[in-house]
Amino acid sequence: MDEFDFISPLDYRYFEKEFTVFLSENARIKYQAKVEAALVKALSKQGICSPKIAKEIEAACLKVLAKDVYEEEKKTKHDIRALANVIKANVSGEAKPFVHFGATSYDIVDTANALRYKDTVNELLLPSLIELEKEWIKLAEKNAGVVQVGRTHGQHAVPITFGFTLAEYVDRLGNRIKEIERTTNNLTGKFSGAVGAYNATSLIVKDPIKLEKDILADLGLKVPNYSTQVIEPEPTQDLLNAVFGAFTVLANFSDDMRHLQRSEINEIAEAVSENQVGSSTMPHKRNPINFENVKSLWKVFMPRMLTVYMDSITEHQRDLTNSASQRFLPEVFAALVVSSRRLLKVSKGLIVDKESMQKNLLSSKDLIVAEPLYILLAKYGHPDAHEAVRVLSSRARDEKQSVIEIIFADVSLKKYFDKFSKKELILLKNPQLYVGESEKKVKQVCAHWKKVFL
């Protein structure tokens, strides 16, 4: 088979070599073998087998290959028994009894999964997200004072700055990164046997709970307060919630940016390479393909959170209804890494059209002045300023006139206008100055996350 014989786009289109270290089938089995090695080391520590035997089994665990386990599984019809048999085949007769000794399958499976998810997050996911966060901080700071019209419900609202637009995503992604870190550190393994009551290991050691602690300490995982044949689902569920939350931030950013690249808006653009083609029939096209790609990947993977919740329900102490479905979880991590790296690349080359932002803002100049006008009228005593400005704004829209012209011509409002300061009058005639604390907020948000990540 070559790469184009595979079924999943993650294997032939979005594949990155380093994924194999943590997310491949070879990686899954290597992590399971690592747990088997931690078991025999803990047994040796409690005097159940010799250190020599522990080292022999550990060496055999390091040589385990997925292809050998799969070949053995054709006979056993059981993947973890196949793993144990492959390890046994490579150790002496003296060591054989201590391979997988006292363990149930999901002592190995769940602990190995927790360990590789932790490594995946720390080695692949967090570095990618943090690098993107740093780039967004730079982009927000660079555009902190670039005035842009704000938009609500797809309509022009009041002015902000483009840096303020970006600061939203700096803050949201920063919070999701911290939540991913927190939930990753809460991942647990387990070594409590077939129903979670330490039945088998209680026949082997005096303190089976200490044995579990020793195994998990060696692997760098937290010890659970309780488990059945499987770990409690919530720690993994919490991590995936945080992961999907970060993915959603990326999708929302992508959606906003692709809309800002619309021809009729034209405020930002993805950089394109010299030979890049936007359409097979329209040579002029320069599409927001990276933003659209991230949104599209999010649509594929986001619904899988529902599967994570469904996998949280197991009948009594164990059933196998999550056995197949949880095998797809590594794809979620891979997709988010791909998406974050894609957005990092496009963010570094993002083209910001300040002139278009100014043009779009000024196209609504005569209407977006309505809010500051109403606020100032109320400030100086008008009893129903909002209604007065609403009525006159509607008239201005119908008559295609400026709100300012109509309102300043209204004799009944003159006594209020006479109280306006010179600065307030200038603001009304230059609504691009009406950006509130946009720039200050950008600096505040960026300063906060720079302390965290820089």
C-alpha positions as CSV (number, residue, x, y, z in Angstrom):
1,M,0.0,0.0,0.0
2,D,1.1,3.6,-0.6
3,E,-0.3,6.6,1.2
4,F,-3.1,7.0,-1.4
5,D,-4.5,3.6,-0.6
6,F,-5.6,4.8,2.8
7,I,-9.2,5.7,3.6
8,S,-8.9,8.6,6.1
9,P,-7.9,12.0,4.7
10,L,-5.9,12.3,7.9
11,D,-3.6,9.6,6.5
12,Y,-3.1,10.8,3.0
13,R,-3.9,14.6,3.0
14,Y,-3.4,16.0,6.5
15,F,-0.7,13.5,7.7
16,E,2.3,14.8,9.5
17,K,5.1,12.3,10.4
18,E,5.4,13.2,14.1
19,F,1.7,12.1,14.6
20,T,2.9,8.5,14.3
21,V,4.9,8.8,17.6
22,F,1.7,9.3,19.6
23,L,-1.4,8.7,17.5
24,S,-0.6,5.7,15.2
25,E,-1.5,2.1,15.8
26,N,2.2,1.4,16.4
27,A,2.2,4.1,19.1
28,R,-1.0,2.7,20.7
29,I,0.6,-0.7,21.1
30,K,4.0,0.7,22.2
31,Y,2.2,2.7,25.0
32,Q,0.4,-0.5,26.1
33,A,3.7,-2.3,26.2
34,K,5.1,0.6,28.3
35,V,2.3,0.0,30.8
36,E,3.1,-3.7,30.9
37,A,6.7,-2.8,31.7
38,A,5.6,-0.4,34.5
39,L,3.6,-3.3,36.0
40,V,6.5,-5.7,36.2
41,K,8.8,-3.0,37.6
42,A,6.2,-2.3,40.4
43,L,6.0,-6.1,41.1
44,S,9.8,-6.2,41.4
45,K,9.7,-3.2,43.8
46,Q,7.4,-5.2,46.1
47,G,9.6,-8.3,45.8
48,I,7.2,-10.4,43.7
49,C,9.8,-11.0,41.0
50,S,13.5,-10.2,40.7
51,P,14.9,-7.0,39.2
52,K,16.5,-9.1,36.6
53,I,13.2,-10.5,35.5
54,A,11.7,-7.0,35.5
55,K,14.5,-5.7,33.2
56,E,14.1,-8.7,30.9
57,I,10.4,-8.1,30.5
58,E,10.9,-4.4,30.1
59,A,13.5,-5.0,27.3
60,A,11.0,-7.3,25.6
61,C,8.3,-4.6,25.9
62,L,10.5,-2.1,24.1
63,K,10.7,-4.5,21.0
64,V,6.9,-5.0,20.6
65,L,5.6,-4.1,17.1
66,A,2.0,-3.7,16.1
67,K,2.3,-6.1,13.2
68,D,3.4,-8.9,15.6
69,V,0.5,-8.2,17.9
70,Y,-2.0,-8.2,15.1
71,E,-0.6,-11.4,13.8
72,E,-1.0,-13.0,17.2
73,E,-4.5,-11.5,17.5
74,K,-5.6,-13.6,14.5
75,K,-5.3,-16.6,16.8
76,T,-6.4,-15.1,20.2
77,K,-9.2,-12.9,18.9
78,H,-8.2,-10.6,21.8
79,D,-5.8,-7.7,21.4
80,I,-4.4,-7.5,24.9
81,R,-4.0,-11.2,25.2
82,A,-2.1,-11.0,21.9
83,L,0.1,-8.3,23.3
84,A,0.9,-10.4,26.4
85,N,1.7,-13.4,24.2
86,V,4.1,-11.4,22.0
87,I,5.9,-10.2,25.1
88,K,6.0,-13.7,26.6
89,A,7.5,-15.1,23.3
90,N,10.5,-12.9,23.8
91,V,11.4,-13.7,27.5
92,S,12.7,-16.7,29.4
93,G,10.6,-19.3,30.9
94,E,11.4,-17.9,34.3
95,A,10.0,-14.5,33.3
96,K,6.9,-15.6,31.5
97,P,4.6,-15.9,34.6
98,F,5.1,-12.3,35.4
99,V,4.0,-10.9,32.0
100,H,0.6,-9.2,32.4
101,F,0.5,-10.7,36.0
102,G,-2.6,-9.6,37.9
103,A,-3.7,-7.2,35.1
104,T,-7.0,-7.0,33.3
105,S,-7.1,-5.7,29.7
106,Y,-8.3,-2.2,30.5
107,D,-5.7,-1.7,33.2
108,I,-3.5,-1.6,30.2
109,V,-5.7,0.0,27.6
110,D,-7.1,2.9,29.7
111,T,-3.8,3.6,31.3
112,A,-1.9,3.6,28.0
113,N,-4.5,5.9,26.4
114,A,-4.3,8.4,29.2
115,L,-0.5,8.4,28.9
116,R,-0.4,8.9,25.2
117,Y,-3.0,11.6,25.2
118,K,-1.0,13.4,27.9
119,D,2.1,13.1,25.7
120,T,0.2,14.1,22.6
121,V,-1.0,17.2,24.3
122,N,2.3,18.2,25.8
123,E,4.5,17.4,22.8
124,L,2.2,18.2,19.8
125,L,-1.0,20.1,20.7
126,L,0.0,22.6,23.3
127,P,3.2,23.8,21.4
128,S,1.1,24.3,18.2
129,L,-1.7,26.2,20.0
130,I,0.8,28.3,22.0
131,E,2.7,29.3,18.9
132,L,-0.6,30.4,17.3
133,E,-1.6,32.3,20.4
134,K,1.8,34.2,20.3
135,E,1.2,35.1,16.6
136,W,-2.3,36.3,17.4
137,I,-0.9,38.5,20.2
138,K,1.6,40.1,17.8
139,L,-1.2,40.6,15.2
140,A,-3.5,42.2,17.7
141,E,-0.9,44.5,19.1
142,K,0.1,45.6,15.5
143,N,-3.5,46.4,14.7
144,A,-4.5,47.8,18.1
145,G,-5.2,51.2,16.6
146,V,-6.5,50.3,13.2
147,V,-10.1,51.5,13.1
148,Q,-12.7,49.1,11.9
149,V,-16.5,49.1,12.0
150,G,-17.9,46.7,14.5
151,R,-20.6,44.3,13.3
152,T,-23.6,42.8,15.0
153,H,-26.2,40.6,13.3
154,G,-24.2,41.1,10.0
155,Q,-24.9,44.9,10.2
156,H,-22.6,47.8,10.9
157,A,-22.7,48.6,14.6
158,V,-20.2,51.1,16.2
159,P,-16.5,51.5,15.6
160,I,-13.8,49.3,17.2
161,T,-10.3,48.5,16.0
162,F,-9.1,45.4,14.2
163,G,-6.8,44.7,17.1
164,F,-9.9,44.6,19.3
165,T,-11.4,42.1,16.9
166,L,-8.3,39.9,17.2
167,A,-8.1,40.3,21.0
168,E,-11.3,38.3,21.4
169,Y,-9.5,35.3,20.0
170,V,-6.3,35.9,21.9
171,D,-8.3,35.8,25.1
172,R,-10.5,32.8,24.2
173,L,-7.7,30.7,22.9
174,G,-5.5,31.6,25.9
175,N,-8.3,30.4,28.2
176,R,-8.7,27.1,26.3
177,I,-5.0,26.5,26.4
178,K,-5.0,26.8,30.2
179,E,-8.0,24.5,30.4
180,I,-6.3,21.9,28.2
181,E,-3.2,22.1,30.5
182,R,-5.4,21.7,33.6
183,T,-7.4,18.7,32.3
184,T,-4.3,17.0,30.9
185,N,-2.7,17.1,34.3
186,N,-5.8,15.5,35.7
187,L,-5.7,12.4,33.5
188,T,-5.7,9.1,35.5
189,G,-4.7,5.6,34.8
190,K,-5.9,2.5,36.8
191,F,-4.7,-0.9,38.0
192,S,-7.5,-2.3,39.9
193,G,-8.5,-5.4,38.0
194,A,-11.5,-6.8,36.3
195,V,-14.2,-4.9,38.3
196,G,-12.0,-2.3,40.0
197,A,-11.9,-4.0,43.4
198,Y,-8.2,-5.2,43.2
199,N,-9.3,-8.9,43.3
200,A,-6.4,-10.4,41.4
201,T,-3.6,-8.2,42.7
202,S,-4.8,-8.7,46.3
203,L,-3.7,-12.4,45.8
204,I,-0.3,-11.2,44.7
205,V,0.8,-8.4,47.0
206,K,-0.1,-7.2,50.5
207,D,-1.1,-3.7,49.3
208,P,-2.6,-3.8,45.8
209,I,-3.6,-0.1,46.1
210,K,0.1,0.8,46.7
211,L,1.0,-1.4,43.7
212,E,-1.4,0.8,41.6
213,K,0.2,3.9,42.9
214,D,3.7,2.7,42.1
215,I,2.7,1.8,38.5
216,L,1.0,5.2,37.9
217,A,3.8,7.1,39.6
218,D,6.3,5.5,37.2
219,L,4.1,6.6,34.3
220,G,3.5,10.1,35.6
221,L,-0.3,9.7,35.8
222,K,-2.6,10.6,38.7
223,V,-4.1,7.8,40.8
224,P,-7.9,7.6,40.7
225,N,-10.0,7.6,43.8
226,Y,-12.2,4.9,42.2
227,S,-12.4,2.8,39.1
228,T,-14.3,-0.2,37.8
229,Q,-12.8,-2.3,35.0
230,V,-12.3,1.1,33.3
231,I,-11.2,4.5,34.5
232,E,-13.9,7.0,35.4
233,P,-14.7,8.7,32.1
234,E,-14.8,12.3,33.3
235,P,-11.1,13.2,33.2
236,T,-10.9,12.2,29.5
237,Q,-14.2,13.8,28.9
238,D,-13.0,17.1,30.5
239,L,-9.9,17.1,28.3
240,L,-11.8,16.5,25.1
241,N,-14.2,19.3,26.2
242,A,-11.3,21.6,26.4
243,V,-9.8,20.4,23.1
244,F,-13.1,20.9,21.3
245,G,-13.4,24.3,22.9
246,A,-10.1,25.3,21.4
247,F,-11.1,23.9,18.1
248,T,-14.3,26.0,18.2
249,V,-12.3,29.1,18.9
250,L,-10.2,28.4,15.8
251,A,-13.3,27.7,13.7
252,N,-15.0,31.0,14.9
253,F,-11.8,33.0,14.1
254,S,-11.7,31.3,10.7
255,D,-15.3,32.1,10.0
256,D,-14.9,35.8,10.9
257,M,-11.8,36.1,8.8
258,R,-13.3,34.5,5.7
259,H,-16.2,36.8,5.9
260,L,-13.9,39.8,6.2
261,Q,-12.3,38.6,2.9
262,R,-15.6,38.8,1.0
263,S,-15.4,40.9,-2.1
264,E,-17.9,43.4,-0.8
265,I,-16.0,43.7,2.5
266,N,-12.4,43.2,1.5
267,E,-10.8,44.1,4.8
268,I,-8.3,41.3,5.1
269,A,-6.9,38.6,2.8
270,E,-4.9,35.4,2.9
271,A,-1.5,35.7,1.3
272,V,-1.2,33.5,-1.8
273,S,1.8,31.9,-3.4
274,E,3.0,32.8,-6.9
275,N,1.5,29.8,-8.6
276,Q,-1.6,29.3,-6.4
277,V,-4.9,28.7,-8.2
278,G,-8.2,29.9,-6.8
279,S,-10.5,28.2,-9.2
280,S,-10.3,25.7,-12.0
281,T,-12.4,28.0,-14.2
282,M,-12.1,31.5,-12.8
283,P,-8.4,32.6,-12.9
284,H,-9.0,35.7,-10.9
285,K,-10.1,34.0,-7.7
286,R,-8.2,34.3,-4.4
287,N,-10.2,32.3,-2.0
288,P,-9.9,32.1,1.8
289,I,-9.1,28.4,1.6
290,N,-7.2,28.0,4.8
291,F,-9.9,29.6,6.9
292,E,-12.6,27.5,5.1
293,N,-10.5,24.4,5.6
294,V,-10.3,24.9,9.4
295,K,-14.0,25.5,9.6
296,S,-14.7,22.4,7.5
297,L,-12.4,20.2,9.7
298,W,-14.2,21.5,12.8
299,K,-17.5,20.5,11.3
300,V,-16.3,17.0,10.9
301,F,-14.8,16.5,14.3
302,M,-16.9,18.7,16.6
303,P,-19.9,16.2,16.6
304,R,-17.6,13.5,18.0
305,M,-17.9,15.2,21.4
306,L,-21.3,13.6,21.5
307,T,-19.6,10.2,21.1
308,V,-17.3,11.0,24.0
309,Y,-20.4,11.6,26.2
310,M,-22.0,8.4,25.0
311,D,-18.8,6.5,25.8
312,S,-19.1,7.8,29.3
313,I,-21.9,5.3,30.0
314,T,-20.9,1.7,30.7
315,E,-23.1,-1.0,31.9
316,H,-22.3,-1.9,35.6
317,Q,-18.6,-2.4,35.9
318,R,-17.9,-2.8,32.2
319,D,-19.2,-3.3,28.7
320,L,-17.5,-2.9,25.3
321,T,-19.7,-0.3,23.8
322,N,-16.9,2.2,23.8
323,S,-14.2,-0.2,22.6
324,A,-14.4,0.7,18.9
325,S,-15.5,4.3,19.2
326,Q,-12.6,5.4,21.5
327,R,-10.1,4.2,18.9
328,F,-11.0,7.2,16.8
329,L,-10.1,9.8,19.5
330,P,-6.5,10.3,18.3
331,E,-7.9,11.8,15.1
332,V,-9.4,14.7,17.1
333,F,-5.9,15.6,18.4
334,A,-4.4,15.3,14.9
335,A,-7.1,17.5,13.3
336,L,-6.6,20.3,15.9
337,V,-2.9,20.3,15.4
338,V,-3.3,20.4,11.6
339,S,-5.8,23.3,12.0
340,S,-3.7,25.3,14.4
341,R,-0.6,25.0,12.2
342,R,-2.6,26.0,9.2
343,L,-3.9,29.1,11.0
344,L,-0.4,29.9,12.2
345,K,0.8,30.0,8.6
346,V,-2.0,32.2,7.3
347,S,-1.9,34.5,10.4
348,K,1.8,35.2,9.7
349,G,1.0,36.3,6.2
350,L,-2.4,38.0,6.9
351,I,-2.9,41.0,4.7
352,V,-4.8,43.8,6.5
353,D,-6.4,46.4,4.2
354,K,-6.6,49.5,6.4
355,E,-8.0,51.6,3.5
356,S,-10.9,49.2,3.0
357,M,-11.6,49.2,6.8
358,Q,-11.7,53.0,6.7
359,K,-13.9,53.0,3.6
360,N,-16.4,50.5,5.1
361,L,-16.6,52.5,8.3
362,L,-17.2,55.8,6.6
363,S,-19.9,54.2,4.4
364,S,-22.0,54.1,7.5
365,K,-20.7,57.3,9.0
366,D,-24.1,59.0,8.8
367,L,-25.9,56.2,10.7
368,I,-23.4,54.8,13.2
369,V,-23.2,58.2,14.9
370,A,-26.7,57.4,16.3
371,E,-25.4,55.7,19.5
372,P,-23.0,58.5,20.7
373,L,-25.6,61.1,19.8
374,Y,-28.3,59.4,21.9
375,I,-26.0,58.9,24.8
376,L,-24.9,62.6,24.7
377,L,-28.5,63.8,24.5
378,A,-29.4,61.7,27.5
379,K,-26.3,62.9,29.3
380,Y,-27.5,66.5,28.9
381,G,-31.1,65.9,30.1
382,H,-33.2,64.7,27.1
383,P,-36.0,62.7,28.6
384,D,-36.4,60.2,25.7
385,A,-33.1,60.5,23.7
386,H,-33.2,57.0,22.3
387,E,-36.6,57.4,20.8
388,A,-35.8,60.8,19.4
389,V,-32.6,59.6,17.7
390,R,-34.4,56.4,16.5
391,V,-37.2,58.4,14.8
392,L,-34.8,60.8,13.2
393,S,-32.4,58.0,12.1
394,S,-35.3,56.3,10.4
395,R,-36.1,59.5,8.6
396,A,-32.5,60.0,7.6
397,R,-32.3,56.5,6.2
398,D,-35.6,57.0,4.2
399,E,-34.5,60.4,2.9
400,K,-30.9,59.3,2.3
401,Q,-29.6,62.1,4.5
402,S,-27.1,62.4,7.3
403,V,-28.5,61.8,10.8
404,I,-26.3,64.6,12.0
405,E,-27.7,67.1,9.5
406,I,-31.3,66.2,10.3
407,I,-30.8,66.2,14.1
408,F,-28.8,69.5,14.2
409,A,-31.6,71.0,12.1
410,D,-34.2,70.0,14.7
411,V,-34.9,73.1,16.7
412,S,-36.3,71.2,19.7
413,L,-32.9,69.7,20.3
414,K,-30.9,72.9,20.1
415,K,-30.9,73.5,23.9
416,Y,-29.2,70.1,24.4
417,F,-26.6,70.7,21.6
418,D,-25.6,74.0,23.2
419,K,-24.3,72.0,26.2
420,F,-22.1,69.6,24.1
421,S,-18.4,70.1,24.5
422,K,-16.1,70.9,21.6
423,K,-14.6,67.4,21.8
424,E,-18.1,65.8,21.7
425,L,-19.1,67.8,18.7
426,I,-15.9,66.7,16.9
427,L,-16.7,63.1,17.8
428,L,-20.1,63.3,16.3
429,K,-18.8,64.6,13.0
430,N,-15.9,62.0,13.0
431,P,-17.3,58.7,14.2
432,Q,-14.1,56.9,13.5
433,L,-12.9,58.5,16.7
434,Y,-15.7,56.7,18.6
435,V,-13.8,53.5,19.5
436,G,-14.3,53.6,23.2
437,E,-11.5,51.7,25.0
438,S,-10.7,49.4,22.1
439,E,-7.0,50.1,21.9
440,K,-6.6,50.0,25.7
441,K,-8.4,46.7,25.9
442,V,-6.2,45.2,23.2
443,K,-3.1,46.2,25.2
444,Q,-4.6,44.8,28.4
445,V,-5.5,41.4,26.9
446,C,-2.2,41.0,25.1
447,A,-0.2,42.0,28.1
448,H,-2.0,39.4,30.2
449,W,-1.4,36.5,27.9
450,K,2.2,37.6,27.1
451,K,2.9,37.1,30.8
452,V,1.5,33.6,30.5
453,F,3.1,32.4,27.3
454,L,6.1,34.7,26.5
